């Protein structure tokens, strides 16, 4: 009987110690872990119970870990995508610096064939005359683009190409040469003649200082996308490059900040997962309690058998008297 009682006392002490250990563990883990249900369900030898760590893993660890894993995967993905954008923007910035002058955007409705070996587009061969206002230059550039003249090809007399060619017309009373001049180069005379044949305001091929234009039976009014000329004159081209470089740098900084933010979030999520793993590894274990309860049950069985044997011996002894 003493052995049986000692076994049950040891099991009871281990159960109390395990319940107290759950409180200590929950305080270290934080996050308001409720251990009362686990404490009340600790095995006592009367009814079968699931192992404590199995319940902690299923009821706390897995549900807590799952959203952190999702956050980690999403942060890593978004961080990689943002880093890819940074790399892409770095390439575009390098290309801009390497290429220097950017050609106007090609038309989306037709495909340009290969251009002649000699010559250049109109926009590369003209400069604004001194005194032309920035807004007027922007309007002229937009009107030239809308009418098709901005990127038309200027080359030697008699050159034939499957392309849009700038054709010299007879001089007009007030031509585009009043506000634009030919850049120095092999085609400056041809460009001067071309500008002299484009009306500054009236019929035929005409360009106005407010963006209005006429080209045969077509008329319209245009403006530059960002309000600034980017092709007519080296100053406008350099300003356009600077604007594009600034836009790319801003986009790069935004992508870099986004990448850094997602990478930091991924780092925090990874650290949180590691902390959860450590908490799970340090969770109280009731295997010792199960062992003590088995010992107590065995001692109970042995004590009961011994008591029954003793009772039988006593009964026989009484019968012999």
C-alpha positions as protocol buffer text, in pm:
chain_id: "A"
residue {
  index: 1
  type: UNK
  ca { x: 0 y: 0 z: 0 }
}
residue {
  index: 2
  type: UNK
  ca { x: 281 y: 241 z: 78 }
}
residue {
  index: 3
  type: UNK
  ca { x: 436 y: 184 z: -264 }
}
residue {
  index: 4
  type: UNK
  ca { x: 100 y: 246 z: -428 }
}
residue {
  index: 5
  type: UNK
  ca { x: 41 y: 566 z: -233 }
}
residue {
  index: 6
  type: UNK
  ca { x: 393 y: 691 z: -309 }
}
residue {
  index: 7
  type: UNK
  ca { x: 339 y: 627 z: -682 }
}
residue {
  index: 8
  type: UNK
  ca { x: 13 y: 822 z: -686 }
}
residue {
  index: 9
  type: UNK
  ca { x: 174 y: 1107 z: -489 }
}
residue {
  index: 10
  type: UNK
  ca { x: 461 y: 1128 z: -739 }
}
residue {
  index: 11
  type: UNK
  ca { x: 214 y: 1142 z: -1029 }
}
residue {
  index: 12
  type: UNK
  ca { x: 10 y: 1413 z: -855 }
}
residue {
  index: 13
  type: UNK
  ca { x: 322 y: 1621 z: -789 }
}
residue {
  index: 14
  type: UNK
  ca { x: 428 y: 1589 z: -1152 }
}
residue {
  index: 15
  type: UNK
  ca { x: 80 y: 1696 z: -1266 }
}
residue {
  index: 16
  type: UNK
  ca { x: 91 y: 2006 z: -1044 }
}
residue {
  index: 17
  type: UNK
  ca { x: 443 y: 2083 z: -1165 }
}
residue {
  index: 18
  type: UNK
  ca { x: 331 y: 2047 z: -1528 }
}
residue {
  index: 19
  type: UNK
  ca { x: 35 y: 2281 z: -1474 }
}
residue {
  index: 20
  type: UNK
  ca { x: 266 y: 2543 z: -1321 }
}
residue {
  index: 21
  type: UNK
  ca { x: 514 y: 2491 z: -1606 }
}
residue {
  index: 22
  type: UNK
  ca { x: 240 y: 2570 z: -1858 }
}
residue {
  index: 23
  type: UNK
  ca { x: 181 y: 2907 z: -1688 }
}
residue {
  index: 24
  type: UNK
  ca { x: 553 y: 2989 z: -1701 }
}
residue {
  index: 25
  type: UNK
  ca { x: 580 y: 2880 z: -2065 }
}
residue {
  index: 26
  type: UNK
  ca { x: 273 y: 3082 z: -2168 }
}
residue {
  index: 27
  type: UNK
  ca { x: 415 y: 3394 z: -2004 }
}
residue {
  index: 28
  type: UNK
  ca { x: 743 y: 3355 z: -2194 }
}
residue {
  index: 29
  type: UNK
  ca { x: 562 y: 3294 z: -2523 }
}
residue {
  index: 30
  type: UNK
  ca { x: 331 y: 3594 z: -2477 }
}
residue {
  index: 31
  type: UNK
  ca { x: 39 y: 3667 z: -2707 }
}
residue {
  index: 32
  type: UNK
  ca { x: -224 y: 3573 z: -2452 }
}
residue {
  index: 33
  type: UNK
  ca { x: -190 y: 3194 z: -2481 }
}
residue {
  index: 34
  type: UNK
  ca { x: -476 y: 3036 z: -2284 }
}
residue {
  index: 35
  type: UNK
  ca { x: -344 y: 2727 z: -2103 }
}
residue {
  index: 36
  type: UNK
  ca { x: -640 y: 2659 z: -1873 }
}
residue {
  index: 37
  type: UNK
  ca { x: -795 y: 2403 z: -2108 }
}
residue {
  index: 38
  type: UNK
  ca { x: -464 y: 2217 z: -2134 }
}
residue {
  index: 39
  type: UNK
  ca { x: -412 y: 2230 z: -1756 }
}
residue {
  index: 40
  type: UNK
  ca { x: -758 y: 2090 z: -1684 }
}
residue {
  index: 41
  type: UNK
  ca { x: -705 y: 1814 z: -1942 }
}
residue {
  index: 42
  type: UNK
  ca { x: -371 y: 1694 z: -1803 }
}
residue {
  index: 43
  type: UNK
  ca { x: -386 y: 1315 z: -1757 }
}
residue {
  index: 44
  type: UNK
  ca { x: -485 y: 1190 z: -1411 }
}
residue {
  index: 45
  type: UNK
  ca { x: -508 y: 820 z: -1482 }
}
residue {
  index: 46
  type: UNK
  ca { x: -888 y: 810 z: -1481 }
}
residue {
  index: 47
  type: UNK
  ca { x: -959 y: 877 z: -1851 }
}
residue {
  index: 48
  type: UNK
  ca { x: -742 y: 852 z: -2167 }
}
residue {
  index: 49
  type: UNK
  ca { x: -594 y: 1187 z: -2280 }
}
residue {
  index: 50
  type: UNK
  ca { x: -402 y: 1302 z: -2590 }
}
residue {
  index: 51
  type: UNK
  ca { x: -37 y: 1396 z: -2533 }
}
residue {
  index: 52
  type: UNK
  ca { x: -1 y: 1760 z: -2422 }
}
residue {
  index: 53
  type: UNK
  ca { x: 247 y: 1860 z: -2695 }
}
residue {
  index: 54
  type: UNK
  ca { x: 19 y: 1714 z: -2961 }
}
residue {
  index: 55
  type: UNK
  ca { x: -261 y: 1941 z: -2840 }
}
residue {
  index: 56
  type: UNK
  ca { x: -30 y: 2246 z: -2817 }
}
residue {
  index: 57
  type: UNK
  ca { x: 93 y: 2187 z: -3173 }
}
residue {
  index: 58
  type: UNK
  ca { x: -255 y: 2139 z: -3316 }
}
residue {
  index: 59
  type: UNK
  ca { x: -443 y: 2405 z: -3118 }
}
residue {
  index: 60
  type: UNK
  ca { x: -178 y: 2680 z: -3089 }
}
residue {
  index: 61
  type: UNK
  ca { x: 139 y: 2627 z: -3293 }
}
residue {
  index: 62
  type: UNK
  ca { x: -8 y: 2537 z: -3634 }
}
residue {
  index: 63
  type: UNK
  ca { x: -282 y: 2807 z: -3634 }
}
residue {
  index: 64
  type: UNK
  ca { x: -30 y: 3068 z: -3516 }
}
residue {
  index: 65
  type: UNK
  ca { x: 239 y: 2966 z: -3765 }
}
residue {
  index: 66
  type: UNK
  ca { x: 19 y: 2946 z: -4078 }
}
residue {
  index: 67
  type: UNK
  ca { x: -47 y: 3322 z: -4130 }
}
residue {
  index: 68
  type: UNK
  ca { x: 318 y: 3401 z: -4058 }
}
residue {
  index: 69
  type: UNK
  ca { x: 424 y: 3156 z: -4328 }
}
residue {
  index: 70
  type: UNK
  ca { x: 182 y: 3321 z: -4571 }
}
residue {
  index: 71
  type: UNK
  ca { x: 321 y: 3663 z: -4481 }
}
residue {
  index: 72
  type: UNK
  ca { x: 675 y: 3540 z: -4531 }
}
residue {
  index: 73
  type: UNK
  ca { x: 603 y: 3392 z: -4875 }
}
residue {
  index: 74
  type: UNK
  ca { x: 416 y: 3705 z: -4990 }
}
residue {
  index: 75
  type: UNK
  ca { x: 687 y: 3937 z: -4862 }
}
residue {
  index: 76
  type: UNK
  ca { x: 961 y: 3734 z: -5031 }
}
residue {
  index: 77
  type: UNK
  ca { x: 767 y: 3733 z: -5359 }
}
residue {
  index: 78
  type: UNK
  ca { x: 692 y: 4106 z: -5354 }
}
residue {
  index: 79
  type: UNK
  ca { x: 1050 y: 4181 z: -5252 }
}
residue {
  index: 80
  type: UNK
  ca { x: 1184 y: 3982 z: -5549 }
}
residue {
  index: 81
  type: UNK
  ca { x: 946 y: 4156 z: -5789 }
}
residue {
  index: 82
  type: UNK
  ca { x: 1047 y: 4499 z: -5655 }
}
residue {
  index: 83
  type: UNK
  ca { x: 1416 y: 4408 z: -5688 }
}
residue {
  index: 84
  type: UNK
  ca { x: 1351 y: 4303 z: -6048 }
}
residue {
  index: 85
  type: UNK
  ca { x: 1193 y: 4645 z: -6113 }
}
residue {
  index: 86
  type: UNK
  ca { x: 1499 y: 4812 z: -5961 }
}
residue {
  index: 87
  type: UNK
  ca { x: 1721 y: 4613 z: -6197 }
}
residue {
  index: 88
  type: UNK
  ca { x: 1500 y: 4696 z: -6495 }
}
residue {
  index: 89
  type: UNK
  ca { x: 1505 y: 5067 z: -6410 }
}
residue {
  index: 90
  type: UNK
  ca { x: 1883 y: 5058 z: -6364 }
}
residue {
  index: 91
  type: UNK
  ca { x: 1905 y: 4917 z: -6715 }
}
residue {
  index: 92
  type: UNK
  ca { x: 1677 y: 5187 z: -6855 }
}
residue {
  index: 93
  type: UNK
  ca { x: 1879 y: 5460 z: -6684 }
}
residue {
  index: 94
  type: UNK
  ca { x: 2204 y: 5316 z: -6822 }
}
residue {
  index: 95
  type: UNK
  ca { x: 2046 y: 5289 z: -7167 }
}
residue {
  index: 96
  type: UNK
  ca { x: 1926 y: 5650 z: -7147 }
}
residue {
  index: 97
  type: UNK
  ca { x: 2274 y: 5772 z: -7052 }
}
residue {
  index: 98
  type: UNK
  ca { x: 2433 y: 5557 z: -7321 }
}
residue {
  index: 99
  type: UNK
  ca { x: 2189 y: 5643 z: -7600 }
}
residue {
  index: 100
  type: UNK
  ca { x: 2174 y: 6015 z: -7526 }
}
residue {
  index: 101
  type: UNK
  ca { x: 1897 y: 6143 z: -7752 }
}
residue {
  index: 102
  type: UNK
  ca { x: 1577 y: 5937 z: -7757 }
}
residue {
  index: 103
  type: UNK
  ca { x: 1376 y: 5912 z: -8078 }
}
residue {
  index: 104
  type: UNK
  ca { x: 1007 y: 6009 z: -8070 }
}
residue {
  index: 105
  type: UNK
  ca { x: 775 y: 5719 z: -7996 }
}
residue {
  index: 106
  type: UNK
  ca { x: 686 y: 5528 z: -8316 }
}
residue {
  index: 107
  type: UNK
  ca { x: 331 y: 5512 z: -8440 }
}
residue {
  index: 108
  type: UNK
  ca { x: 118 y: 5224 z: -8312 }
}
residue {
  index: 109
  type: UNK
  ca { x: -87 y: 5208 z: -8634 }
}
residue {
  index: 110
  type: UNK
  ca { x: 184 y: 5153 z: -8893 }
}
residue {
  index: 111
  type: UNK
  ca { x: 536 y: 5008 z: -8914 }
}
residue {
  index: 112
  type: UNK
  ca { x: 832 y: 5215 z: -9033 }
}
residue {
  index: 113
  type: UNK
  ca { x: 1052 y: 5047 z: -9290 }
}
residue {
  index: 114
  type: UNK
  ca { x: 1430 y: 5075 z: -9280 }
}
residue {
  index: 115
  type: UNK
  ca { x: 1547 y: 5432 z: -9345 }
}
residue {
  index: 116
  type: UNK
  ca { x: 1814 y: 5540 z: -9598 }
}
residue {
  index: 117
  type: UNK
  ca { x: 2180 y: 5519 z: -9501 }
}
residue {
  index: 118
  type: UNK
  ca { x: 2217 y: 5897 z: -9529 }
}
residue {
  index: 119
  type: UNK
  ca { x: 2005 y: 6166 z: -9370 }
}
residue {
  index: 120
  type: UNK
  ca { x: 1830 y: 6235 z: -9041 }
}
residue {
  index: 121
  type: UNK
  ca { x: 1481 y: 6315 z: -8913 }
}
residue {
  index: 122
  type: UNK
  ca { x: 1368 y: 6677 z: -8916 }
}
residue {
  index: 123
  type: UNK
  ca { x: 1380 y: 6709 z: -8538 }
}
residue {
  index: 124
  type: UNK
  ca { x: 1754 y: 6635 z: -8532 }
}
residue {
  index: 125
  type: UNK
  ca { x: 1827 y: 6900 z: -8796 }
}
residue {
  index: 126
  type: UNK
  ca { x: 1654 y: 7210 z: -8657 }
}
residue {
  index: 127
  type: UNK
  ca { x: 1696 y: 7439 z: -8358 }
}
residue {
  index: 128
  type: UNK
  ca { x: 1464 y: 7704 z: -8217 }
}
residue {
  index: 129
  type: UNK
  ca { x: 1557 y: 8060 z: -8298 }
}
residue {
  index: 130
  type: UNK
  ca { x: 1649 y: 8290 z: -8014 }
}
residue {
  index: 131
  type: UNK
  ca { x: 1349 y: 8448 z: -7848 }
}
residue {
  index: 132
  type: UNK
  ca { x: 1105 y: 8161 z: -7907 }
}
residue {
  index: 133
  type: UNK
  ca { x: 908 y: 8099 z: -7588 }
}
residue {
  index: 134
  type: UNK
  ca { x: 919 y: 7754 z: -7429 }
}
residue {
  index: 135
  type: UNK
  ca { x: 544 y: 7705 z: -7456 }
}
residue {
  index: 136
  type: UNK
  ca { x: 553 y: 7805 z: -7822 }
}
residue {
  index: 137
  type: UNK
  ca { x: 838 y: 7562 z: -7890 }
}
residue {
  index: 138
  type: UNK
  ca { x: 638 y: 7284 z: -7719 }
}
residue {
  index: 139
  type: UNK
  ca { x: 331 y: 7369 z: -7929 }
}
residue {
  index: 140
  type: UNK
  ca { x: 536 y: 7371 z: -8251 }
}
residue {
  index: 141
  type: UNK
  ca { x: 691 y: 7033 z: -8165 }
}
residue {
  index: 142
  type: UNK
  ca { x: 350 y: 6883 z: -8095 }
}
residue {
  index: 143
  type: UNK
  ca { x: 205 y: 7024 z: -8417 }
}
residue {
  index: 144
  type: UNK
  ca { x: 502 y: 6894 z: -8619 }
}
residue {
  index: 145
  type: UNK
  ca { x: 457 y: 6550 z: -8460 }
}
residue {
  index: 146
  type: UNK
  ca { x: 80 y: 6548 z: -8525 }
}
residue {
  index: 147
  type: UNK
  ca { x: 125 y: 6653 z: -8887 }
}
residue {
  index: 148
  type: UNK
  ca { x: 395 y: 6389 z: -8945 }
}
residue {
  index: 149
  type: UNK
  ca { x: 675 y: 6636 z: -9018 }
}
residue {
  index: 150
  type: UNK
  ca { x: 871 y: 6608 z: -8691 }
}
residue {
  index: 151
  type: UNK
  ca { x: 1011 y: 6262 z: -8768 }
}
residue {
  index: 152
  type: UNK
  ca { x: 1002 y: 6291 z: -9149 }
}
residue {
  index: 153
  type: UNK
  ca { x: 1334 y: 6201 z: -9311 }
}
residue {
  index: 154
  type: UNK
  ca { x: 1563 y: 6461 z: -9469 }
}
residue {
  index: 155
  type: UNK
  ca { x: 1825 y: 6332 z: -9712 }
}
residue {
  index: 156
  type: UNK
  ca { x: 1999 y: 6408 z: -10036 }
}
residue {
  index: 157
  type: UNK
  ca { x: 1802 y: 6519 z: -10338 }
}
residue {
  index: 158
  type: UNK
  ca { x: 1659 y: 6225 z: -10530 }
}
residue {
  index: 159
  type: UNK
  ca { x: 1679 y: 5972 z: -10248 }
}
residue {
  index: 160
  type: UNK
  ca { x: 1391 y: 5725 z: -10274 }
}
residue {
  index: 161
  type: UNK
  ca { x: 1280 y: 5532 z: -9963 }
}
residue {
  index: 162
  type: UNK
  ca { x: 972 y: 5353 z: -9833 }
}
residue {
  index: 163
  type: UNK
  ca { x: 942 y: 5606 z: -9558 }
}
residue {
  index: 164
  type: UNK
  ca { x: 797 y: 5947 z: -9471 }
}
residue {
  index: 165
  type: UNK
  ca { x: 1022 y: 6196 z: -9648 }
}
residue {
  index: 166
  type: UNK
  ca { x: 1033 y: 6570 z: -9592 }
}
residue {
  index: 167
  type: UNK
  ca { x: 982 y: 6731 z: -9934 }
}
residue {
  index: 168
  type: UNK
  ca { x: 1092 y: 7089 z: -10003 }
}
residue {
  index: 169
  type: UNK
  ca { x: 811 y: 7314 z: -10130 }
}
residue {
  index: 170
  type: UNK
  ca { x: 817 y: 7664 z: -10275 }
}
residue {
  index: 171
  type: UNK
  ca { x: 893 y: 7936 z: -10018 }
}
residue {
  index: 172
  type: UNK
  ca { x: 589 y: 8094 z: -9857 }
}
residue {
  index: 173
  type: UNK
  ca { x: 540 y: 8451 z: -9739 }
}
residue {
  index: 174
  type: UNK
  ca { x: 572 y: 8362 z: -9372 }
}
residue {
  index: 175
  type: UNK
  ca { x: 745 y: 8029 z: -9318 }
}
residue {
  index: 176
  type: UNK
  ca { x: 845 y: 7815 z: -9024 }
}
residue {
  index: 177
  type: UNK
  ca { x: 1199 y: 7943 z: -9069 }
}
residue {
  index: 178
  type: UNK
  ca { x: 1092 y: 8254 z: -8872 }
}
residue {
  index: 179
  type: UNK
  ca { x: 1097 y: 8048 z: -8548 }
}
residue {
  index: 180
  type: UNK
  ca { x: 1318 y: 7748 z: -8635 }
}
residue {
  index: 181
  type: UNK
  ca { x: 1659 y: 7737 z: -8802 }
}
residue {
  index: 182
  type: UNK
  ca { x: 1864 y: 7459 z: -8957 }
}
residue {
  index: 183
  type: UNK
  ca { x: 2135 y: 7305 z: -8741 }
}
residue {
  index: 184
  type: UNK
  ca { x: 2481 y: 7312 z: -8891 }
}
residue {
  index: 185
  type: UNK
  ca { x: 2553 y: 7004 z: -9098 }
}
residue {
  index: 186
  type: UNK
  ca { x: 2545 y: 6858 z: -9449 }
}
residue {
  index: 187
  type: UNK
  ca { x: 2171 y: 6916 z: -9497 }
}
residue {
  index: 188
  type: UNK
  ca { x: 2136 y: 7265 z: -9350 }
}
residue {
  index: 189
  type: UNK
  ca { x: 2054 y: 7428 z: -9683 }
}
residue {
  index: 190
  type: UNK
  ca { x: 1790 y: 7167 z: -9758 }
}
residue {
  index: 191
  type: UNK
  ca { x: 1643 y: 7209 z: -9410 }
}
residue {
  index: 192
  type: UNK
  ca { x: 1635 y: 7589 z: -9447 }
}
residue {
  index: 193
  type: UNK
  ca { x: 1448 y: 7547 z: -9776 }
}
residue {
  index: 194
  type: UNK
  ca { x: 1211 y: 7298 z: -9612 }
}
residue {
  index: 195
  type: UNK
  ca { x: 1134 y: 7539 z: -9326 }
}
residue {
  index: 196
  type: UNK
  ca { x: 1083 y: 7824 z: -9572 }
}
residue {
  index: 197
  type: UNK
  ca { x: 814 y: 7621 z: -9752 }
}
residue {
  index: 198
  type: UNK
  ca { x: 604 y: 7543 z: -9442 }
}
residue {
  index: 199
  type: UNK
  ca { x: 341 y: 7808 z: -9358 }
}
residue {
  index: 200
  type: UNK
  ca { x: 369 y: 7938 z: -9006 }
}
residue {
  index: 201
  type: UNK
  ca { x: -3 y: 7998 z: -8981 }
}
residue {
  index: 202
  type: UNK
  ca { x: -205 y: 7958 z: -9295 }
}
residue {
  index: 203
  type: UNK
  ca { x: -304 y: 7699 z: -9561 }
}
residue {
  index: 204
  type: UNK
  ca { x: -105 y: 7414 z: -9717 }
}
residue {
  index: 205
  type: UNK
  ca { x: 142 y: 7255 z: -9479 }
}
residue {
  index: 206
  type: UNK
  ca { x: 115 y: 7497 z: -9189 }
}
residue {
  index: 207
  type: UNK
  ca { x: 223 y: 7514 z: -8827 }
}
residue {
  index: 208
  type: UNK
  ca { x: 101 y: 7767 z: -8568 }
}
residue {
  index: 209
  type: UNK
  ca { x: 261 y: 7884 z: -8244 }
}
residue {
  index: 210
  type: UNK
  ca { x: -33 y: 7752 z: -8040 }
}
residue {
  index: 211
  type: UNK
  ca { x: -10 y: 7392 z: -8168 }
}
residue {
  index: 212
  type: UNK
  ca { x: -253 y: 7422 z: -8460 }
}
residue {
  index: 213
  type: UNK
  ca { x: -143 y: 7251 z: -8781 }
}
residue {
  index: 214
  type: UNK
  ca { x: -265 y: 7180 z: -9134 }
}
residue {
  index: 215
  type: UNK
  ca { x: -137 y: 6918 z: -9372 }
}
residue {
  index: 216
  type: UNK
  ca { x: -334 y: 6908 z: -9693 }
}
residue {
  index: 217
  type: UNK
  ca { x: -690 y: 6809 z: -9605 }
}
residue {
  index: 218
  type: UNK
  ca { x: -601 y: 6742 z: -9241 }
}
residue {
  index: 219
  type: UNK
  ca { x: -613 y: 7002 z: -8966 }
}
residue {
  index: 220
  type: UNK
  ca { x: -575 y: 6978 z: -8591 }
}
residue {
  index: 221
  type: UNK
  ca { x: -428 y: 7118 z: -8274 }
}
residue {
  index: 222
  type: UNK
  ca { x: -174 y: 6933 z: -8060 }
}
residue {
  index: 223
  type: UNK
  ca { x: 21 y: 6969 z: -7739 }
}
residue {
  index: 224
  type: UNK
  ca { x: 322 y: 6785 z: -7596 }
}
residue {
  index: 225
  type: UNK
  ca { x: 235 y: 6510 z: -7346 }
}
residue {
  index: 226
  type: UNK
  ca { x: 418 y: 6678 z: -7057 }
}
residue {
  index: 227
  type: UNK
  ca { x: 389 y: 7036 z: -7181 }
}
residue {
  index: 228
  type: UNK
  ca { x: 757 y: 7059 z: -7281 }
}
residue {
  index: 229
  type: UNK
  ca { x: 942 y: 7019 z: -7608 }
}
residue {
  index: 230
  type: UNK
  ca { x: 1185 y: 6728 z: -7604 }
}
residue {
  index: 231
  type: UNK
  ca { x: 1323 y: 6707 z: -7959 }
}
residue {
  index: 232
  type: UNK
  ca { x: 1361 y: 7052 z: -8116 }
}
residue {
  index: 233
  type: UNK
  ca { x: 1702 y: 7185 z: -8020 }
}
residue {
  index: 234
  type: UNK
  ca { x: 1980 y: 7044 z: -7805 }
}
residue {
  index: 235
  type: UNK
  ca { x: 1861 y: 7236 z: -7500 }
}
residue {
  index: 236
  type: UNK
  ca { x: 1514 y: 7082 z: -7525 }
}
residue {
  index: 237
  type: UNK
  ca { x: 1664 y: 6738 z: -7587 }
}
residue {
  index: 238
  type: UNK
  ca { x: 1891 y: 6765 z: -7284 }
}
residue {
  index: 239
  type: UNK
  ca { x: 1601 y: 6890 z: -7071 }
}
residue {
  index: 240
  type: UNK
  ca { x: 1392 y: 6597 z: -7193 }
}
residue {
  index: 241
  type: UNK
  ca { x: 1670 y: 6353 z: -7103 }
}
residue {
  index: 242
  type: UNK
  ca { x: 1699 y: 6511 z: -6759 }
}
residue {
  index: 243
  type: UNK
  ca { x: 1323 y: 6478 z: -6705 }
}
residue {
  index: 244
  type: UNK
  ca { x: 1323 y: 6115 z: -6812 }
}
residue {
  index: 245
  type: UNK
  ca { x: 1626 y: 6043 z: -6597 }
}
residue {
  index: 246
  type: UNK
  ca { x: 1455 y: 6209 z: -6299 }
}
residue {
  index: 247
  type: UNK
  ca { x: 1135 y: 6010 z: -6362 }
}
residue {
  index: 248
  type: UNK
  ca { x: 1332 y: 5685 z: -6383 }
}
residue {
  index: 249
  type: UNK
  ca { x: 1528 y: 5770 z: -6069 }
}
residue {
  index: 250
  type: UNK
  ca { x: 1205 y: 5846 z: -5881 }
}
residue {
  index: 251
  type: UNK
  ca { x: 1056 y: 5516 z: -5996 }
}
residue {
  index: 252
  type: UNK
  ca { x: 1378 y: 5338 z: -5898 }
}
residue {
  index: 253
  type: UNK
  ca { x: 1376 y: 5493 z: -5550 }
}
residue {
  index: 254
  type: UNK
  ca { x: 1013 y: 5391 z: -5504 }
}
residue {
  index: 255
  type: UNK
  ca { x: 1087 y: 5035 z: -5618 }
}
residue {
  index: 256
  type: UNK
  ca { x: 1395 y: 5021 z: -5395 }
}
residue {
  index: 257
  type: UNK
  ca { x: 1196 y: 5145 z: -5094 }
}
residue {
  index: 258
  type: UNK
  ca { x: 927 y: 4887 z: -5169 }
}
residue {
  index: 259
  type: UNK
  ca { x: 1186 y: 4610 z: -5199 }
}
residue {
  index: 260
  type: UNK
  ca { x: 1350 y: 4714 z: -4872 }
}
residue {
  index: 261
  type: UNK
  ca { x: 1014 y: 4723 z: -4695 }
}
residue {
  index: 262
  type: UNK
  ca { x: 914 y: 4377 z: -4819 }
}
residue {
  index: 263
  type: UNK
  ca { x: 1257 y: 4235 z: -4736 }
}
residue {
  index: 264
  type: UNK
  ca { x: 1233 y: 4376 z: -4384 }
}
residue {
  index: 265
  type: UNK
  ca { x: 885 y: 4225 z: -4347 }
}
residue {
  index: 266
  type: UNK
  ca { x: 1020 y: 3890 z: -4469 }
}
residue {
  index: 267
  type: UNK
  ca { x: 1303 y: 3913 z: -4217 }
}
residue {
  index: 268
  type: UNK
  ca { x: 1058 y: 3985 z: -3935 }
}
residue {
  index: 269
  type: UNK
  ca { x: 833 y: 3699 z: -4043 }
}
residue {
  index: 270
  type: UNK
  ca { x: 1131 y: 3463 z: -4059 }
}
residue {
  index: 271
  type: UNK
  ca { x: 1238 y: 3568 z: -3710 }
}
residue {
  index: 272
  type: UNK
  ca { x: 882 y: 3522 z: -3586 }
}
residue {
  index: 273
  type: UNK
  ca { x: 871 y: 3169 z: -3731 }
}
residue {
  index: 274
  type: UNK
  ca { x: 1202 y: 3085 z: -3564 }
}
residue {
  index: 275
  type: UNK
  ca { x: 1066 y: 3214 z: -3231 }
}
residue {
  index: 276
  type: UNK
  ca { x: 753 y: 3000 z: -3274 }
}
residue {
  index: 277
  type: UNK
  ca { x: 968 y: 2695 z: -3345 }
}
residue {
  index: 278
  type: UNK
  ca { x: 1171 y: 2760 z: -3029 }
}
residue {
  index: 279
  type: UNK
  ca { x: 853 y: 2808 z: -2827 }
}
residue {
  index: 280
  type: UNK
  ca { x: 712 y: 2480 z: -2956 }
}
residue {
  index: 281
  type: UNK
  ca { x: 1038 y: 2300 z: -2879 }
}
residue {
  index: 282
  type: UNK
  ca { x: 1031 y: 2433 z: -2521 }
}
residue {
  index: 283
  type: UNK
  ca { x: 662 y: 2352 z: -2459 }
}
residue {
  index: 284
  type: UNK
  ca { x: 596 y: 2139 z: -2149 }
}
residue {
  index: 285
  type: UNK
  ca { x: 592 y: 1765 z: -2209 }
}
residue {
  index: 286
  type: UNK
  ca { x: 366 y: 1523 z: -2020 }
}
residue {
  index: 287
  type: UNK
  ca { x: 550 y: 1203 z: -2113 }
}
residue {
  index: 288
  type: UNK
  ca { x: 700 y: 1187 z: -1762 }
}
residue {
  index: 289
  type: UNK
  ca { x: 350 y: 1223 z: -1614 }
}
residue {
  index: 290
  type: UNK
  ca { x: 221 y: 939 z: -1834 }
}
residue {
  index: 291
  type: UNK
  ca { x: 506 y: 721 z: -1711 }
}
residue {
  index: 292
  type: UNK
  ca { x: 434 y: 800 z: -1346 }
}
residue {
  index: 293
  type: UNK
  ca { x: 65 y: 726 z: -1397 }
}
residue {
  index: 294
  type: UNK
  ca { x: 152 y: 389 z: -1552 }
}
residue {
  index: 295
  type: UNK
  ca { x: 374 y: 315 z: -1253 }
}
residue {
  index: 296
  type: UNK
  ca { x: 95 y: 417 z: -1016 }
}
residue {
  index: 297
  type: UNK
  ca { x: -155 y: 201 z: -1203 }
}
residue {
  index: 298
  type: UNK
  ca { x: 86 y: -93 z: -1186 }
}
residue {
  index: 299
  type: UNK
  ca { x: 139 y: -35 z: -814 }
}
residue {
  index: 300
  type: UNK
  ca { x: -237 y: -16 z: -771 }
}
residue {
  index: 301
  type: UNK
  ca { x: -279 y: -350 z: -946 }
}
residue {
  index: 302
  type: UNK
  ca { x: -3 y: -512 z: -743 }
}
residue {
  index: 303
  type: UNK
  ca { x: -142 y: -372 z: -419 }
}
residue {
  index: 304
  type: UNK
  ca { x: -488 y: -497 z: -502 }
}
residue {
  index: 305
  type: UNK
  ca { x: -350 y: -843 z: -583 }
}
residue {
  index: 306
  type: UNK
  ca { x: -151 y: -846 z: -261 }
}
residue {
  index: 307
  type: UNK
  ca { x: -454 y: -743 z: -60 }
}
residue {
  index: 308
  type: UNK
  ca { x: -663 y: -1015 z: -225 }
}
residue {
  index: 309
  type: UNK
  ca { x: -395 y: -1276 z: -152 }
}
residue {
  index: 310
  type: UNK
  ca { x: -369 y: -1161 z: 206 }
}
residue {
  index: 311
  type: UNK
  ca { x: -746 y: -1182 z: 243 }
}
residue {
  index: 312
  type: UNK
  ca { x: -747 y: -1537 z: 106 }
}
residue {
  index: 313
  type: UNK
  ca { x: -473 y: -1644 z: 348 }
}
residue {
  index: 314
  type: UNK
  ca { x: -663 y: -1489 z: 637 }
}
residue {
  index: 315
  type: UNK
  ca { x: -981 y: -1669 z: 537 }
}
residue {
  index: 316
  type: UNK
  ca { x: -803 y: -2005 z: 524 }
}
residue {
  index: 317
  type: UNK
  ca { x: -641 y: -1938 z: 857 }
}
residue {
  index: 318
  type: UNK
  ca { x: -980 y: -1872 z: 1016 }
}
residue {
  index: 319
  type: UNK
  ca { x: -1109 y: -2198 z: 869 }
}
residue {
  index: 320
  type: UNK
  ca { x: -833 y: -2396 z: 1030 }
}
residue {
  index: 321
  type: UNK
  ca { x: -919 y: -2274 z: 1382 }
}
